[in-house]
């Protein structure tokens, strides 16, 4: 797995955890839904700014959670 994909996954998971599973359940009605096992493929094709609902995420021993994620640029264009 490339470093770019690893950083994107980390950023998306961090954003998703920060928004909370309750917020994801409330606002995920019109978003594309992706199962957690299919996330890598969906993340590769998502455009910057695209949002999706990631379901069946194991965050603890409790029930799986759903997260709303948005892809964003980690580095500014032209950064050195």
HELIX and SHEET records of a PDB file:
HELIX    1   1 UNK A    3  UNK A   19  1                                  17    
HELIX    2   2 UNK A   21  UNK A   27  1                                   7    
HELIX    3   3 UNK A   36  UNK A   38  5                                   3    
HELIX    4   4 UNK A   39  UNK A   45  1                                   7    
SHEET    1   A 3 UNK A  32  UNK A  35  0                                        
SHEET    2   A 3 UNK A  51  UNK A  57  1                                        
SHEET    3   A 3 UNK A  65  UNK A  70 -1                                        
END                                                                             
